[in-house]
Amino acid sequence: MADTNFAALTTEQKTVWSREVWKAARNSSFLAQFTGKGPNALIERVTELTKSEKGDRAVIHLVPDLTGDGTVGDYDLEGNEEAITAHDKVITIDQLRHANRSAGRMAEQRSVIRFREQSRDVLGYWLGDRIDQMAFLAMAGVAFTQKNNGGARPVNSTGYNLADLAFAGDVSAPSANRHLRWDGTNGRLEVGNTASVTPTDRLSYKALVEAKAFAKEKYMRGVRGKGGEEMFHVFVTPRAMATLKLDPDFLANIRNAGVRGNSNLLFAGSNSVMVDGMVIHEHRHVFNTTGLAGGSKWGGAGDVDGCRVAICGAQSLALADIGNPYWDEETFDYKNKPGISIGKILGILKPVFHSNVDGTEEDFGVLSLDVAI
């Protein structure tokens, strides 16, 4: 007796569905809009492996500016050339998968919800959301064992945790000269130290202007926009954005520089605002401490909620995006219960390089600024 398989798909159909899932994942991913090819992208997207197509790593190249002063007059230039310094950074890749399983034919019969379409949507959202979570944790230098609100992720058996991904071990803490704290009492930048954060260290217009100047002094390269102007993208939590919108200096700039009428950001509301060459975005996955218990937060007594603001220039993050996601269907219990799984091979890395300015290993494109919220 022949059985009809609800889950049977041709190879071509599987390809179409897998691309639709990846499209859904990218649409769900907040950071997908900042990915691109080449050194001018905030998140450089690598779609090819190294020379061998097979392997478990991809490579990006960081090329810092020349440091020599050249040759003057008629002095010999030959033999005094300066070598271009290139830093190859390896992105380790791994596979991340998830799946849904239907309760069975009668459950399908009783419901108007179509299992395959719903599974595509929820799995697509899950994939995009997990990429966002890991990307913000990597930028903040926080291990995948933690949630983006600082709380601990559940510890499952080996192979069922984000921390078990091969690239999870490449997450590095903010480098010494790219990690700052905003001292709201004295209105100045300090060396990053979460134990020193106080409730007055709230994000302000002055803090952002000072941080941008600091980034430029450290030769951090912004993302070039129209007219060749460099800009920095700043990522904050919704609570940090709310604090910023209540800052008198920030309000004055938005009020006076923005268009008049209901389309002004003060009236229309926005998840992103541009000020002084910085585009400020709010997102819930920017690292913060609201999920930690009292005594484990920031500040001397561990009772101050904080946010690690990410001020990002070019090549702040590298994303190895290897191929389309896999879409596989299986049936269980004598083909009574269809199941759908997706898998994606990817890798995430915050590039670190030897800074000629500081003479130390530093984060290439991310400046971390700790503030209170």
C-alpha positions as CSV (number, residue, x, y, z in Angstrom):
1,M,0.0,0.0,0.0
2,A,1.4,3.4,-1.0
3,D,1.4,6.2,1.6
4,T,0.9,9.8,0.7
5,N,3.7,11.9,2.2
6,F,2.6,15.4,3.2
7,A,6.2,16.4,3.6
8,A,7.5,15.2,0.3
9,L,9.2,17.9,-1.7
10,T,11.3,17.9,-4.8
11,T,14.9,19.2,-4.7
12,E,13.8,22.4,-6.5
13,Q,11.0,23.0,-4.0
14,K,13.4,22.6,-1.1
15,T,15.7,25.2,-2.6
16,V,12.9,27.7,-3.0
17,W,11.7,27.0,0.6
18,S,15.1,27.3,2.1
19,R,15.7,30.7,0.4
20,E,12.3,31.8,1.6
21,V,13.3,30.9,5.2
22,W,16.6,32.8,4.8
23,K,14.7,35.8,3.5
24,A,12.4,35.5,6.5
25,A,15.5,35.3,8.7
26,R,17.1,38.3,7.1
27,N,13.9,40.3,7.4
28,S,13.6,39.4,11.0
29,S,17.3,40.2,11.7
30,F,17.8,43.8,12.7
31,L,21.5,43.7,11.9
32,A,21.0,42.3,8.4
33,Q,20.5,45.9,7.2
34,F,24.0,46.8,8.2
35,T,25.7,43.8,6.4
36,G,27.6,44.3,3.1
37,K,30.5,43.3,1.0
38,G,33.9,44.9,1.4
39,P,35.7,47.0,4.0
40,N,33.1,49.8,4.0
41,A,30.4,47.7,5.5
42,L,29.7,47.9,9.3
43,I,29.3,44.1,9.3
44,E,31.4,42.6,6.5
45,R,29.6,39.6,5.0
46,V,31.8,36.8,3.9
47,T,30.1,34.3,1.6
48,E,33.1,32.3,0.4
49,L,35.5,30.1,2.2
50,T,39.3,30.3,1.6
51,K,40.9,28.7,-1.4
52,S,39.4,25.3,-0.6
53,E,35.6,25.3,-0.6
54,K,35.7,22.7,2.1
55,G,36.7,23.7,5.5
56,D,35.5,25.2,8.8
57,R,36.8,28.7,8.6
58,A,36.5,31.9,6.5
59,V,39.0,34.8,6.3
60,I,38.7,38.6,6.2
61,H,41.5,41.0,5.7
62,L,42.1,44.2,7.7
63,V,44.4,46.8,6.2
64,P,45.4,49.7,8.5
65,D,46.8,53.0,7.3
66,L,50.4,53.5,6.4
67,T,52.6,54.9,9.3
68,G,55.7,56.2,7.5
69,D,56.3,59.8,6.5
70,G,57.7,59.1,3.1
71,T,60.7,60.6,1.3
72,V,61.4,64.3,0.7
73,G,63.3,66.1,-2.1
74,D,65.6,64.0,-4.2
75,Y,66.5,61.4,-1.6
76,D,66.2,57.9,-2.7
77,L,62.7,56.4,-2.5
78,E,63.9,53.1,-3.9
79,G,64.7,50.7,-1.1
80,N,62.7,52.8,1.4
81,E,59.2,51.7,0.4
82,E,56.8,50.9,3.2
83,A,55.1,47.5,3.3
84,I,51.4,47.4,3.5
85,T,50.4,45.7,6.7
86,A,47.6,43.3,6.3
87,H,45.9,41.3,9.1
88,D,44.2,38.1,8.2
89,K,41.4,37.3,10.6
90,V,39.9,33.8,10.7
91,I,36.2,33.4,11.2
92,T,35.4,29.9,12.6
93,I,32.2,28.6,11.2
94,D,29.7,26.1,12.6
95,Q,26.1,24.9,12.0
96,L,23.1,26.1,14.0
97,R,19.8,24.1,13.6
98,H,16.3,24.0,15.0
99,A,13.1,22.2,14.2
100,N,9.3,21.9,14.7
101,R,7.2,18.7,14.8
102,S,3.5,18.5,14.2
103,A,1.3,16.7,16.7
104,G,-0.2,14.6,13.9
105,R,-2.8,14.4,11.2
106,M,-5.7,14.9,13.4
107,A,-4.2,18.0,14.9
108,E,-3.7,19.3,11.4
109,Q,-7.3,18.4,10.5
110,R,-8.7,20.3,13.5
111,S,-6.7,23.5,12.9
112,V,-7.0,26.0,10.2
113,I,-3.3,26.8,10.7
114,R,-1.0,25.2,8.1
115,F,1.9,23.6,9.8
116,R,4.5,24.1,7.0
117,E,3.8,27.9,6.5
118,Q,3.8,28.5,10.3
119,S,7.0,26.6,10.7
120,R,8.7,28.5,8.0
121,D,7.7,31.8,9.7
122,V,8.7,30.9,13.3
123,L,11.9,29.2,12.3
124,G,12.9,32.1,10.1
125,Y,12.2,34.6,12.9
126,W,14.2,32.3,15.3
127,L,17.2,32.2,13.0
128,G,17.3,36.0,12.5
129,D,16.8,36.7,16.1
130,R,19.5,34.3,17.3
131,I,22.0,35.9,14.8
132,D,21.1,39.3,16.3
133,Q,21.6,38.1,19.8
134,M,25.0,36.5,19.1
135,A,26.2,39.5,17.1
136,F,25.4,42.0,19.9
137,L,27.0,39.8,22.4
138,A,30.1,39.5,20.3
139,M,30.3,43.3,19.8
140,A,29.9,43.8,23.6
141,G,32.5,41.1,24.3
142,V,30.1,39.0,26.4
143,A,30.1,35.2,26.3
144,F,27.3,33.3,24.7
145,T,26.5,31.7,28.1
146,Q,24.7,35.0,28.9
147,K,21.5,36.5,27.6
148,N,21.6,39.9,26.1
149,N,20.0,41.3,29.3
150,G,22.9,39.9,31.3
151,G,21.1,36.9,32.7
152,A,22.4,33.4,32.4
153,R,21.2,31.2,29.6
154,P,19.9,27.7,30.6
155,V,22.7,25.1,30.6
156,N,21.7,22.1,28.5
157,S,23.7,19.0,27.6
158,T,26.6,19.5,25.3
159,G,25.7,20.4,21.8
160,Y,22.5,22.2,22.7
161,N,23.9,25.6,23.8
162,L,24.9,28.6,21.8
163,A,28.1,28.5,23.8
164,D,28.9,25.1,22.2
165,L,29.2,26.8,18.7
166,A,32.8,26.6,17.4
167,F,33.0,30.4,17.1
168,A,31.7,31.0,20.6
169,G,35.2,30.8,22.0
170,D,36.4,33.6,19.7
171,V,34.3,36.2,21.7
172,S,36.7,38.7,23.2
173,A,36.2,41.3,25.9
174,P,36.4,45.0,24.9
175,S,40.0,45.9,24.3
176,A,41.7,48.3,26.8
177,N,41.7,51.3,24.6
178,R,38.3,50.7,23.0
179,H,36.4,50.4,26.3
180,L,35.1,53.5,28.1
181,R,32.7,54.6,30.8
182,W,30.8,57.9,30.8
183,D,31.3,59.8,34.0
184,G,28.1,61.7,34.2
185,T,29.0,63.6,37.4
186,N,32.1,65.2,35.9
187,G,31.0,65.0,32.3
188,R,34.0,63.1,30.9
189,L,35.1,59.8,29.5
190,E,36.9,57.4,31.8
191,V,38.5,54.0,31.3
192,G,35.9,51.3,31.2
193,N,35.1,49.8,34.6
194,T,31.7,48.5,35.3
195,A,32.3,48.6,39.1
196,S,32.6,52.4,38.8
197,V,29.3,53.0,37.1
198,T,26.9,55.2,39.1
199,P,23.2,56.1,38.5
200,T,24.3,59.6,37.2
201,D,26.3,58.1,34.3
202,R,23.4,58.3,31.9
203,L,23.8,58.5,28.2
204,S,23.8,62.1,26.9
205,Y,24.5,64.1,23.8
206,K,27.8,65.2,25.3
207,A,28.8,61.6,26.0
208,L,28.2,60.7,22.3
209,V,30.1,63.7,21.0
210,E,33.0,63.0,23.2
211,A,33.0,59.3,22.3
212,K,32.9,60.1,18.6
213,A,35.9,62.4,19.0
214,F,37.7,59.7,20.9
215,A,37.0,57.1,18.1
216,K,38.4,59.5,15.5
217,E,41.5,60.2,17.6
218,K,42.1,56.4,17.7
219,Y,41.8,56.3,13.9
220,M,38.7,54.3,13.9
221,R,37.2,54.4,10.5
222,G,33.5,55.3,10.0
223,V,31.2,53.9,7.4
224,R,31.4,56.2,4.3
225,G,28.1,57.5,3.2
226,K,27.0,60.1,0.6
227,G,29.6,62.6,-0.4
228,G,32.3,60.4,1.2
229,E,31.4,61.6,4.7
230,E,32.2,59.1,7.4
231,M,29.5,58.2,10.0
232,F,29.3,56.0,13.0
233,H,26.3,53.8,14.0
234,V,25.5,53.8,17.6
235,F,23.4,51.0,19.2
236,V,21.5,51.5,22.5
237,T,18.7,49.8,24.4
238,P,15.2,51.3,24.3
239,R,15.8,52.5,27.9
240,A,19.0,54.2,27.0
241,M,17.4,55.8,24.0
242,A,14.6,57.1,26.3
243,T,17.2,58.6,28.6
244,L,19.0,60.2,25.6
245,K,15.7,61.7,24.4
246,L,15.2,63.4,27.8
247,D,18.7,65.0,27.7
248,P,18.3,68.8,27.3
249,D,21.2,69.1,24.8
250,F,19.9,66.2,22.7
251,L,16.4,67.7,22.7
252,A,17.7,71.1,21.6
253,N,19.6,69.6,18.7
254,I,16.7,67.5,17.5
255,R,14.2,70.4,17.9
256,N,16.3,72.9,16.1
257,A,17.9,70.8,13.4
258,G,14.9,68.7,12.5
259,V,12.1,69.6,10.2
260,R,9.1,71.5,11.6
261,G,5.7,70.0,12.1
262,N,4.5,66.5,12.9
263,S,7.3,64.8,11.0
264,N,9.8,66.1,13.5
265,L,11.4,63.1,15.4
266,L,10.1,64.6,18.7
267,F,6.6,64.1,17.5
268,A,6.8,61.3,15.0
269,G,8.9,59.0,17.2
270,S,11.7,56.9,15.7
271,N,13.9,53.9,16.4
272,S,16.8,55.7,14.7
273,V,17.9,59.3,14.8
274,M,20.9,61.0,13.2
275,V,22.9,63.6,15.1
276,D,26.4,65.0,14.6
277,G,27.5,62.3,12.1
278,M,26.1,59.5,14.3
279,V,23.1,57.3,13.5
280,I,21.6,56.2,16.8
281,H,19.6,53.0,16.8
282,E,17.7,51.3,19.6
283,H,17.3,47.6,19.9
284,R,16.4,45.3,22.8
285,H,19.4,43.0,22.2
286,V,22.0,45.6,22.9
287,F,23.8,44.2,26.0
288,N,22.5,45.4,29.3
289,T,22.1,44.3,32.9
290,T,18.4,44.3,33.5
291,G,18.2,40.5,33.7
292,L,20.7,40.3,36.5
293,A,19.7,40.0,40.1
294,G,20.5,42.8,42.6
295,G,24.1,42.7,43.7
296,S,25.2,41.3,40.3
297,K,24.6,44.4,38.2
298,W,27.1,47.2,37.7
299,G,28.4,49.7,40.3
300,G,30.2,49.3,43.6
301,A,27.2,47.6,45.2
302,G,26.1,45.8,42.0
303,D,22.8,47.6,42.0
304,V,23.1,49.9,39.0
305,D,21.5,48.8,35.7
306,G,23.8,49.6,32.7
307,C,23.9,49.4,29.0
308,R,27.0,48.8,26.9
309,V,26.6,51.2,24.0
310,A,28.2,50.0,20.8
311,I,29.7,52.8,18.7
312,C,30.5,51.1,15.4
313,G,32.5,52.0,12.4
314,A,33.6,50.0,9.3
315,Q,34.3,46.3,9.8
316,S,33.0,46.3,13.3
317,L,31.9,42.7,12.9
318,A,32.4,39.9,10.4
319,L,29.7,37.5,9.5
320,A,30.5,34.3,7.6
321,D,27.3,33.5,5.6
322,I,28.0,30.2,3.9
323,G,25.3,29.1,1.5
324,N,21.5,29.0,1.9
325,P,20.1,27.4,5.0
326,Y,19.1,23.8,4.9
327,W,15.4,22.9,4.9
328,D,14.7,19.2,5.7
329,E,11.4,17.4,6.3
330,E,10.9,14.1,8.0
331,T,7.9,12.1,9.2
332,F,7.5,10.1,12.4
333,D,5.1,7.6,13.8
334,Y,4.4,5.9,10.4
335,K,4.2,9.2,8.6
336,N,1.6,10.6,11.0
337,K,3.7,13.4,12.4
338,P,5.6,15.7,10.0
339,G,8.6,17.5,11.2
340,I,10.6,20.4,9.7
341,S,14.1,21.4,10.5
342,I,16.4,24.3,9.3
343,G,20.1,24.6,9.6
344,K,22.6,27.4,8.8
345,I,26.3,27.4,8.5
346,L,27.7,30.7,9.8
347,G,30.4,32.3,11.9
348,I,30.6,35.6,13.8
349,L,33.8,37.4,14.7
350,K,34.6,40.9,16.2
351,P,37.9,41.6,14.5
352,V,40.9,42.6,16.6
353,F,44.2,44.0,15.2
354,H,47.5,45.6,16.3
355,S,46.8,49.3,16.5
356,N,49.6,51.5,15.4
357,V,48.2,54.3,17.5
358,D,48.1,52.4,20.8
359,G,50.8,49.8,20.0
360,T,48.5,47.1,21.4
361,E,45.9,44.6,20.2
362,E,42.6,46.5,19.9
363,D,39.0,46.1,18.6
364,F,39.1,47.2,15.0
365,G,35.7,48.9,14.5
366,V,33.8,48.9,17.8
367,L,34.1,51.3,20.7
368,S,32.2,50.2,23.8
369,L,30.8,52.8,26.1
370,D,29.3,51.8,29.5
371,V,26.4,54.0,30.7
372,A,23.7,53.7,33.4
373,I,20.1,53.2,32.4
